[in-house]
Amino acid sequence: MMTMTTDAGLTIKPSDLYYRYARKKATRAVPKFAGKPDPHPFDRDDLYEVIPLLEAVMAALGSTDGRVLYRAEEVMVNEMPGFIRTREEVYDCLVAVMSELLER
């Protein structure tokens, strides 16, 4: 499952994820989500976009629980409205929804 690292926080491996995502090698070297602000478009189908964003969400939630990760993925893939397009918007949405779910 996920591991904690001392300098970068949480590390998520592709095998930690519930869903499978394409590995879009053409955009692999493009800088990914590293925090707010980030107005760049988010590609929900690109593994190289999904992992850094989910790592940031999990760090914000203070969780290393795989069930929380799976639920965040479920929200991102199945429940998040299509009009949420930027990395920052996706991050804010996932943190807000997951925070609310974890409070219950």
Residue pairs with C-beta under 8 A, 6 or more apart in sequence:
1 16
1 64
1 66
2 10
2 11
2 12
2 13
2 16
2 58
2 64
2 66
2 69
3 10
3 11
4 10
4 11
4 64
5 11
9 55
9 59
10 55
10 58
10 59
10 64
11 55
12 51
12 54
12 55
12 58
12 69
14 21
14 47
14 51
16 66
16 69
17 50
17 51
17 54
17 69
17 73
18 69
18 70
18 73
18 74
19 73
19 77
21 45
21 46
21 47
21 50
22 45
22 46
22 47
23 46
23 47
23 48
24 43
24 45
24 46
24 47
24 48
24 49
27 43
27 46
27 48
27 49
28 48
32 48
32 49
32 52
32 53
33 42
33 49
33 52
33 53
33 56
33 87
33 91
34 52
34 56
35 56
36 88
36 91
36 92
37 88
38 86
38 87
38 88
38 91
39 86
39 87
39 88
40 86
40 87
41 85
41 86
41 87
42 49
42 53
42 85
42 86
42 87
42 89
42 90
43 49
44 50
44 76
44 77
44 90
49 87
50 76
53 87
53 90
53 91
53 94
54 69
54 72
54 73
54 76
54 94
56 91
57 72
57 91
57 94
57 95
57 98
58 64
58 68
58 69
58 72
60 91
60 95
61 68
61 95
61 98
61 99
61 102
63 69
63 102
68 98
68 102
71 98
71 101
72 94
72 98
75 93
75 94
75 97
75 98
76 90
76 94
79 97
80 90
80 93
80 94
80 97
84 90
84 93
